[in-house]
């Protein structure tokens, strides 16, 4: 016999027991429902992609976290585990464009993998929920994405959240005005993206260490910290660097007007020039949602990336989208106690007991009738005393127990007992469904 293996998951990976999965599914179902409400449709892609599909798309910092896949001798094709769901979308559009209708509104909910250092709110395997619009160049698509984000987070019950909005072209314009050399603009993105973590002085120190002149860094830091309510921050930037049709300010103004038309509450979004989104493929407006208390970092992130799909076809297609960090959202919902009270430890609504082998057939008929009527029903399978069956239902949190002993079977009846308060109802078999639903609806 082989040696016993100690059961444990790899670092940064997790198992989910039923009570946890119920909470996860509640969140995923709510997000999926809103995706459908906004007209997004699902796709699926493999966990593994070709090495050349993933690399060269994200930037050096991100690509250090990509898991490469080792495989047997049957193939020599270099493979890697998907880092996000965005690059796979670009590959899908390039591969199947003749099968798609544009604008293409897709969502994708699936696990992704990153070689992170595991910590609170950060895992090596985690799920992303992405929604993207392919084929629309105007700000109407970006406004749709921000509106979608606001609807989902409001539906999940988050009391206070802010969708931060910036523009990659504006960051370039600020960098140019400040005197940051064009070849060092990627350094600017990477450092500014850490603003929330290391603050203004940390960004200043990091950019200076990367060789950017101190006076250029100071001008840039002053500009990105400009803060006035509403779109007033945009006015301050224009006053400082001058008007330019290609600096992204006009698009941000248009986006603000469209968000007002969409009735997105002004308190739910903010123009924040310290937000950069570190990935290398963004080209226009960028989005990131934060909740300040408790602070687990951003819970959504995304933006416009008009050039990425061009890496997989002759001409690119304008694209914008967002990704929901499902793990952080779930952690926050646990901490803020945002789940509904009825979300217990089980989906089972009724346990049908088995009094003896002689009554099992009758119990099976009762269970089948409840299931046919849409009531989640478990038939007790082991041969145990009735008291043990009640203990099982109580431990699992099953609200109702159905009892059909020899007397009930002979009379063609069944007893339904609500465990929360002991209320018991005797009913005919034909009335069992209505009685169960009434007891469930009035569960204290």
C-alpha positions in Angstrom: 0.0 0.0 0.0 1.3 3.5 -0.9 2.2 6.0 1.8 -0.7 8.1 3.1 -0.7 11.6 1.6 -1.4 14.6 3.8 -4.4 16.3 2.3 -3.8 20.0 1.6 -4.2 22.5 -1.2 -1.3 24.3 -2.9 -0.5 27.8 -1.5 -2.8 30.4 -3.1 -5.4 27.8 -4.1 -8.6 26.9 -2.2 -11.4 24.4 -1.8 -15.0 25.6 -1.3 -17.4 23.6 0.9 -21.2 23.8 0.3 -21.9 26.8 2.6 -19.2 28.8 0.9 -20.3 27.8 -2.6 -23.9 28.9 -1.8 -22.5 32.4 -1.1 -20.3 32.4 -4.1 -23.2 31.3 -6.4 -25.4 34.0 -4.9 -22.9 36.6 -6.1 -22.2 35.0 -9.4 -25.9 34.6 -10.1 -26.6 38.2 -9.4 -23.7 39.3 -11.6 -24.8 37.0 -14.4 -28.4 38.2 -14.2 -27.2 41.8 -14.6 -25.0 40.8 -17.6 -28.1 39.3 -19.2 -30.2 42.4 -18.4 -27.6 44.6 -20.2 -27.6 42.3 -23.3 -24.2 40.5 -22.8 -23.9 36.9 -23.9 -21.5 34.2 -22.6 -18.4 32.6 -24.1 -15.9 30.1 -22.7 -12.2 29.5 -23.4 -9.6 26.9 -22.3 -7.6 27.4 -19.1 -4.5 26.9 -21.2 -3.5 29.2 -24.1 -0.5 29.1 -26.4 2.5 30.8 -25.0 2.6 33.3 -27.9 -1.1 34.2 -27.3 -0.4 35.5 -23.7 3.1 36.9 -23.7 3.8 40.3 -25.1 0.4 41.7 -24.1 0.5 42.7 -20.4 3.7 44.4 -19.6 6.8 43.0 -17.9 5.6 43.2 -14.3 2.4 41.2 -15.1 4.1 38.7 -17.3 6.4 37.6 -14.5 3.3 36.2 -12.9 2.1 34.0 -15.7 2.2 30.3 -15.0 3.8 28.3 -17.8 2.5 24.8 -18.3 4.6 21.7 -18.4 3.2 18.8 -20.4 4.1 15.3 -21.7 6.0 14.4 -24.8 2.9 14.2 -27.0 3.2 17.8 -28.0 5.9 20.4 -28.1 3.6 23.4 -28.3 4.5 25.8 -25.5 1.5 26.5 -23.3 0.7 28.9 -20.4 -2.3 29.3 -18.0 -4.5 32.2 -18.7 -3.6 35.4 -16.8 -7.0 37.1 -17.4 -10.0 36.8 -19.7 -9.2 39.8 -21.8 -6.5 38.4 -24.0 -8.4 35.2 -24.6 -11.3 37.4 -25.8 -9.1 39.1 -28.3 -7.9 35.7 -29.6 -11.6 34.5 -29.8 -12.6 37.6 -31.9 -9.7 37.1 -34.2 -10.4 33.4 -34.6 -14.1 33.4 -34.9 -15.0 36.9 -36.3 -17.1 35.5 -39.1 -19.3 33.8 -36.6 -19.9 36.9 -34.4 -22.3 39.9 -34.8 -20.8 43.3 -34.1 -21.1 45.1 -31.8 -20.2 42.0 -29.9 -21.2 42.1 -26.2 -19.8 39.2 -24.3 -19.3 38.1 -20.7 -17.0 35.4 -19.4 -16.9 34.0 -15.9 -14.0 31.6 -15.2 -10.9 31.0 -13.1 -7.6 32.7 -14.0 -4.1 32.0 -12.6 -1.3 34.2 -11.4 2.0 33.5 -9.6 1.2 36.0 -6.8 2.5 35.9 -3.3 -0.6 34.7 -1.5 -2.2 37.1 1.0 -5.5 38.4 2.2 -7.7 39.0 -0.9 -5.0 37.8 -3.3 -4.8 34.2 -4.6 -3.0 32.3 -7.3 -6.3 30.9 -8.7 -9.3 33.2 -8.6 -12.4 33.8 -10.6 -13.0 36.8 -12.9 -16.3 38.0 -14.2 -15.7 40.0 -17.4 -18.0 42.0 -19.6 -16.7 43.7 -22.8 -18.1 45.5 -25.9 -16.2 44.9 -29.1 -16.7 47.2 -32.2 -17.9 50.5 -30.7 -15.4 53.4 -30.8 -17.5 56.0 -29.1 -17.9 56.7 -25.4 -21.5 55.2 -25.4 -19.8 51.8 -24.9 -17.7 53.1 -22.0 -20.7 54.6 -20.4 -22.6 51.3 -20.7 -19.7 49.5 -18.9 -19.6 52.1 -16.1 -23.4 51.9 -15.7 -23.2 48.1 -15.6 -20.6 48.2 -12.8 -22.8 50.6 -10.8 -25.9 48.4 -11.2 -24.1 45.2 -10.2 -22.4 46.7 -7.1 -25.7 48.4 -6.0 -27.6 45.2 -6.5 -25.1 43.3 -4.3 -25.7 45.8 -1.6 -22.5 47.7 -1.3 -23.3 50.9 0.6 -20.4 53.0 -0.6 -18.2 52.5 -3.6 -16.5 54.8 -6.1 -15.7 53.9 -9.7 -12.5 55.8 -10.4 -12.2 57.0 -14.0 -9.1 58.2 -15.8 -7.8 58.2 -19.4 -4.5 56.7 -20.7 -4.1 59.6 -23.3 -4.4 62.1 -20.5 -1.7 60.3 -18.5 0.5 60.5 -21.6 -0.3 64.2 -22.0 0.5 64.9 -18.4 3.8 62.9 -18.8 4.7 64.9 -21.9 3.9 68.2 -20.3 5.9 67.3 -17.2 8.9 66.3 -19.3 8.8 62.5 -18.9 10.6 61.0 -21.9 8.3 59.0 -24.2 10.4 55.8 -23.7 9.8 56.1 -20.0 6.0 56.4 -20.1 5.6 52.7 -19.3 7.6 53.4 -16.1 5.1 56.2 -15.4 2.1 53.9 -15.7 3.7 51.2 -13.5 4.6 53.6 -10.7 1.4 55.7 -10.8 -0.6 52.5 -10.7 0.9 51.9 -7.2 -0.3 55.3 -5.9 -2.9 53.9 -3.5 -0.3 51.6 -2.0 2.8 53.7 -1.7 1.4 57.3 -1.9 2.8 60.4 -3.6 6.2 60.2 -2.0 6.6 56.5 -2.9 5.7 57.2 -6.5 8.1 60.2 -6.6 10.9 58.1 -5.2 10.3 55.2 -7.6 10.1 57.4 -10.7 13.3 59.2 -9.6 15.0 55.9 -9.1 14.0 54.9 -12.7 16.0 57.9 -13.9 13.2 60.4 -14.6 14.3 64.0 -13.7 13.2 65.2 -10.3 11.6 68.4 -11.6 9.6 66.4 -14.2 8.4 64.0 -11.4 7.3 67.0 -9.2 5.3 68.6 -12.0 3.6 65.3 -12.8 2.8 64.5 -9.2 1.2 67.9 -8.7 -1.0 67.5 -11.8 -2.3 64.0 -11.1 -3.3 65.0 -7.6 -5.6 67.8 -8.9 -8.9 67.3 -7.2 -12.1 69.3 -7.7 -15.7 68.0 -7.4 -17.4 66.7 -10.6 -15.6 67.5 -13.8 -13.8 70.4 -12.3 -10.6 68.4 -12.1 -10.7 68.2 -15.9 -10.8 72.0 -16.1 -7.7 72.2 -13.8 -5.8 69.9 -16.1 -6.7 71.8 -19.2 -5.7 75.1 -17.6 -2.3 73.5 -16.8 -1.4 71.6 -19.9 -3.6 73.4 -22.5 -6.4 72.2 -24.7 -5.7 69.3 -27.1 -8.2 67.2 -28.9 -6.0 64.1 -28.4 -5.4 64.3 -24.7 -8.6 62.4 -23.7 -10.3 65.3 -21.8 -13.0 65.7 -24.4 -13.8 62.0 -24.2 -14.0 62.1 -20.4 -16.4 65.1 -20.6 -18.6 63.1 -23.1 -18.4 60.1 -20.8 -19.6 62.2 -17.9 -22.5 63.6 -19.9 -23.5 60.1 -20.9 -23.3 58.8 -17.3 -25.7 61.6 -16.3 -28.1 60.6 -19.1 -27.9 57.0 -17.8 -28.8 58.1 -14.3 -25.6 56.8 -12.8 -25.4 58.6 -9.4 -22.5 61.1 -9.3 -21.5 59.8 -5.9 -20.7 56.4 -7.5 -17.9 57.7 -9.8 -15.0 60.1 -9.7 -12.3 61.3 -12.1 -9.0 60.3 -10.4 -5.7 61.0 -12.2 -3.7 58.9 -9.8 -5.3 55.7 -11.2 -3.3 54.2 -14.0 -4.1 50.5 -14.5 -0.7 48.9 -15.0 -1.5 46.6 -17.9 0.1 47.6 -21.1 -2.9 47.2 -23.5 -5.1 50.1 -22.3 -5.5 53.0 -24.8 -8.4 55.2 -23.6 -10.7 55.5 -20.5 -9.8 53.2 -17.6 -12.0 52.2 -14.7 -11.3 50.9 -11.2 -13.7 50.5 -8.3 -12.6 50.8 -4.6 -14.3 50.5 -1.3 -12.4 52.3 1.4 -13.7 50.3 4.5 -12.5 47.6 4.7 -9.7 48.2 2.3 -9.0 45.2 0.2 -7.8 47.0 -2.9 -9.9 47.4 -6.1 -12.8 45.1 -6.8 -13.3 45.9 -10.4 -10.9 47.1 -13.1 -11.0 47.7 -16.8 -11.0 50.2 -19.6 -10.7 50.7 -23.3 -8.1 48.7 -25.3 -8.5 49.5 -29.0 -5.3 47.8 -30.3 -5.2 44.4 -28.5 -7.5 42.6 -31.0 -5.3 43.8 -33.8 -2.6 41.4 -32.5 -4.9 38.6 -33.7 -6.3 40.0 -37.0 -5.3 42.4 -39.8 -7.2 45.3 -38.4 -8.0 46.0 -34.7 -11.4 46.6 -33.3 -12.3 49.2 -30.7 -13.1 47.4 -27.4 -13.9 48.4 -23.8 -14.8 46.4 -20.8 -14.5 45.6 -17.1 -13.6 42.7 -14.8 -15.2 42.0 -11.5 -12.8 40.6 -8.8 -15.1 38.0 -7.5 -12.8 36.9 -4.7 -12.5 40.3 -3.2 -16.2 41.0 -3.7 -17.1 37.9 -1.8 -14.5 38.6 1.0 -16.1 42.1 1.4 -19.6 40.8 1.4 -18.6 38.3 4.2 -17.1 41.1 6.2 -19.9 43.6 5.6 -22.6 40.9 6.1 -24.3 41.7 2.8 -25.9 38.3 2.2 -29.6 37.9 2.6 -30.9 36.3 5.8 -32.4 33.3 4.0 -29.1 32.3 2.5 -28.3 29.4 4.9 -26.0 26.4 4.8 -28.0 24.3 2.4 -30.3 24.5 -0.6 -32.4 21.6 0.6 -35.9 22.8 1.7 -37.4 19.5 2.8 -36.0 16.2 4.1 -38.3 13.3 3.5 -37.6 10.7 6.3 -37.8 7.0 5.8 -39.5 5.3 8.8 -38.6 1.8 7.7 -37.9 -0.3 4.6 -41.6 -1.1 4.4 -42.4 2.7 4.0 -39.5 3.7 1.8 -41.5 3.4 -1.4 -44.1 5.8 0.0 -41.3 8.3 1.1 -39.9 8.1 -2.4 -43.3 9.0 -3.9 -43.6 12.0 -1.5 -40.1 13.2 -2.4 -40.8 12.9 -6.1 -44.0 14.9 -5.8 -42.2 17.7 -4.0 -39.4 17.7 -6.5 -41.9 17.8 -9.4 -43.4 20.9 -7.9 -40.1 22.7 -7.7 -39.3 22.1 -4.0 -35.7 21.2 -3.3 -36.1 17.8 -1.6 -33.7 15.3 -0.1 -34.7 11.7 0.5 -32.9 10.2 3.5 -30.9 7.3 2.2 -29.2 5.4 5.1 -31.2 3.1 7.4 -31.3 4.9 10.7 -33.7 5.7 13.5 -36.0 8.6 13.0 -34.3 10.7 15.7 -31.0 10.5 13.8 -32.7 11.7 10.7 -34.0 14.8 12.5 -30.6 15.4 13.9 -29.2 15.3 10.3 -31.8 17.8 9.1 -31.1 20.1 12.0 -27.4 20.0 11.5 -27.7 20.9 7.8 -30.2 23.6 8.4 -33.0 22.0 6.4 -36.2 23.8 7.5 -38.9 21.1 6.9 -39.0 17.4 7.7 -41.6 15.1 6.0 -42.7 12.1 8.1 -44.6 9.1 6.6 -44.8 6.3 9.1 -47.0 3.1 8.8 -50.2 5.0 10.0 -49.6 7.9 7.5 -48.9 5.5 4.7 -52.1 3.5 5.4 -54.2 6.7 5.6 -52.6 8.3 2.5 -51.3 11.3 4.5 -47.9 12.9 5.5 -46.8 15.0 8.4 -44.7 18.1 7.8 -42.7 19.5 10.7 -41.0 22.9 10.7 -37.8 22.5 12.8 -37.5 26.2 13.7 -40.6 26.3 15.9 -41.9 22.7 15.9 -45.0 23.6 14.0 -46.5 20.4 12.5 -49.1 20.0 9.8 -50.8 16.7 8.7 -52.0 16.7 5.1 -53.1 14.4 2.3 -50.4 13.5 -0.2 -52.1 15.7 -2.8 -51.9 18.6 -0.4 -48.3 18.1 0.6 -46.9 20.5 -1.9 -49.1 23.4 -0.9 -48.6 22.7 2.8 -44.8 22.6 2.4 -44.7 25.8 0.4 -46.9 27.6 3.0 -44.7 26.4 5.9 -41.5 27.5 4.0 -43.0 30.9 3.2 -43.8 31.5 6.9 -40.5 30.1 8.2 -39.6 32.3 11.3 
